[in-house]
């Protein structure tokens, strides 16, 4: 199974936000945990229904959606930088 197959979007689950398959855990929640400094092992310990592969799938999903939204010429990057 591809890591991205672990991520589903269903309008009936968490208002259609991307979640880990078979759970209500949003990809954004996993990313927030990682951004706050939690390790993969800490997340799996605190959320035993998740696996390391689920966490990596969340990262891959975030990377794929970010890449799809950004242009290769960097025009989006300049607007992001100027807003900081």
C-alpha positions in Angstrom: 0.0 0.0 0.0 1.3 3.4 -0.9 1.7 5.8 2.0 -0.8 8.2 0.4 -3.5 5.5 0.4 -3.5 5.9 4.2 -4.9 9.4 3.8 -8.6 9.7 3.0 -11.0 12.7 2.4 -14.6 11.9 3.1 -17.2 14.7 3.4 -18.9 12.6 6.2 -15.7 12.5 8.3 -14.4 15.6 10.0 -16.1 17.9 7.5 -14.1 16.5 4.6 -10.6 17.3 5.9 -7.8 14.8 5.2 -7.6 12.1 7.9 -5.7 8.9 8.6 -7.7 6.0 7.1 -10.0 4.4 9.6 -9.7 7.2 12.2 -10.8 10.8 12.8 -7.2 11.9 13.2 -6.7 14.8 10.9 -3.4 15.1 8.9 -3.2 18.7 10.2 -3.2 17.4 13.8 -0.4 15.0 13.1 1.6 17.8 11.5 0.9 20.1 14.4 2.2 17.4 16.8 5.4 17.1 14.8 5.8 20.9 14.5 5.5 21.2 18.3 8.5 18.8 18.7 6.8 15.4 19.3 8.7 12.5 17.9 7.1 9.7 15.9 7.5 7.3 18.8 5.8 9.8 21.2 2.9 10.3 18.8 2.4 6.5 18.4 2.6 6.1 22.2 0.0 8.8 22.8 -2.2 7.7 19.9 -1.9 3.9 19.8 -4.3 3.6 16.8 -1.6 5.4 14.7 1.5 3.8 13.2 4.8 5.3 12.1 3.6 4.8 8.5 0.5 6.9 9.2 2.8 9.7 10.4 5.0 9.5 7.4 1.9 9.4 5.2 0.8 12.7 6.7 4.1 14.2 5.9 4.0 12.8 2.3 0.5 14.2 1.9 1.5 17.6 3.1 4.4 17.6 0.8 2.4 16.5 -2.2 -0.4 19.1 -1.6 2.1 21.9 -1.0 4.0 21.0 -4.2 0.7 21.0 -6.1 -0.1 24.5 -4.8 3.3 26.1 -5.4 4.5 27.1 -8.8 8.0 26.2 -9.9 8.8 29.8 -10.8 8.7 30.8 -7.2 6.0 33.5 -7.5 4.1 32.0 -4.5 7.3 32.0 -2.5 7.9 35.7 -2.8 4.3 36.5 -1.6 4.9 34.2 1.4 8.2 35.8 2.3 6.8 39.4 2.0 3.9 38.5 4.5 6.4 37.7 7.3 
